[in-house]
Structure formats: structure tokens, C-alpha cells
């Protein structure tokens, strides 16, 4: 890794989804960070503007799907003069392997960041074998 660090702004990017959308508006791919320990995988997805009631985390046939809707802000007086904040839908899918205990997945949404904890099944976790003398 380089010693110099740069802060780069990444604009929301519209994505072409594999299926036709039934809801009008742009679809964005949320940026994610994924971390792994011996016992779990943690996925952090940036979904600014999405509320918990507008977020759907779904697992079907080993595919984890994230869908979050950003609704327009209401109650702002006056006419919009300039707007950079796009409303629309966040959409991203991940293939899960057999090492994930799907029934134990935990999801939390805080400050526009979705945190998914994907625990590993017991057989996938490393374990130390005690060697007995004699």
C-alpha cells in the first residue's frame, strides 16, 4: 500500500440491472467493504438516505440481495435551485458459499450504513486439535 492517502469522492453511479425494473427511477450500486475473521464475514454497505422500513435484505438460493429505496425529502420549503442528491433505489447481490450460516445473519442500519454480520458455520471455523502425550 502506498504511504500517501487520497480522499476521492465517488459519485453515485447508475447500474444496469439484470432484470427490468417495475419501479421508475435510477438504480445505484451501493459501495461495500467486506471484512473476514475466523468466525464471521462482515459486510458494510453505504446506502445514504435509506430508512430501515425501505430496506429489504433477502436470501434465496444462496443469493443475498440488498434493495433500499431513497425517498424524496418532504417538507423543504421553496423551489429547488440546485440538487446533487439523487433519489432512487440501491441494488446489489452477492453469492453466498456453504460456509455461511444463513439462518444466523444479522442486519443493522445506522447513519446510512448497513452492517451485515454473516456468521460462518461451525465446520468452516478453524479449530485447534489438542495433542496428548503418550
N, C-alpha and C positions, 0 to 999 in steps of 0.2 A: 504494500500500500504506500502511496505517496505521502510524504510529510505535509505537503500543502493541502489545505482543505478549502473547498469552494462551496458556497451555498448557491445552488441553482434552483430557480423557480421552475417547476414543471407545470405547465398549463394542463387543465382538464382536456383529455383527448377523447373525441367520439370514437366509438368502435363499431365495426360491422359485426353484428351478432349472427350466430349460425341459423337462426330462425327469424321469420317475420314477426315484427312487434305488433301487438294488438293495441298498444297504448302509444299515442303520438308523442314526439319529443326525442331529444338526443339521448343516447345511451353511452355512459362513460365506464372506463375500466378503472376500478379503484387501485391505487398503489398499495402494495403489500410488502411487509417484512416478515420473514419466517425464521424462527429460532428453534433449535432442537437440543433437548437434553436426553439423558438416558431414559427418562420416564414419559416424556411428552414432546409434542410439537406445538409451538405457539405461533399463531398467525395474527398479525396486526394489519388491518385494512383501513385505509383512510377513506372515510365516507362523510365529509363535512355536509351539514345540513340535513342529514338523515336522522329521523327520530325512531326510537325503538318500535313504535307501532307501525312504522312504514318500512321496517326491515324484515326480510324473510331469509332465514338460513335453512336450507333444505338438503337432505341426503337421500338420493335414490340411486340404486345400482352402483354404489361406490363412487358417486359423483357428488361432491359438495358444491352447492350453488349458493351464491350470495346475491341478493337482489335488494336494493334500497332505493326508495323514491325520495327525491328532494322536491318539496312543495314550494310554491311561490310564497314569499313573505307577504303577510297581510297587515293592514293597519298602518302602512307607511304613508303619511300624508304627502300630497304633491305629485307632480308628474315626474317620471323617471327621466333624468337628464343624461346619465351615463351609467351603464351596467356592465360589470365583468362577471358577475356571479351567475352562472347558468343553472337553470333548473333542469331536471330530467331524471334519469334512472342510472344507478350504478349496477353493473352486472359482471360477475366473474365466476368461473367454475374451476374446480380442482379435482383431479383424480385421487382417490384415497387408496392406499395399499392395505393389505390384510393386517399390517402391524398396528392399525389404529382401532381402538376400542370405540366404535361409533356410538354406542349407547351411552357413553360417558362424556361426550363432547360438551363443553361449557362455553356459552357465549355471553359477552358483556359489551355494552355500548356506552362509551363515556367520552364526552367532548369531541364527538365526530370520529372516534376511533373504535372500530370493532375489534375486540380481543377474543379470539377463539383458542381454547385450550383443547388440544387433541391428544388425550392420553394414549399411550401405547399399551397393547395387550401384554399380559404377563409373560407369555412365551417370547416376546420380542425384546424384553428388557434383559440387559446383561446381568449375569449373576456370578458370584464368586463361589467356587466349589472348595469346601474345606478339605484339606488333605490330612488324613490321620496317620501318625507314625505307627509302624509295627505291622 
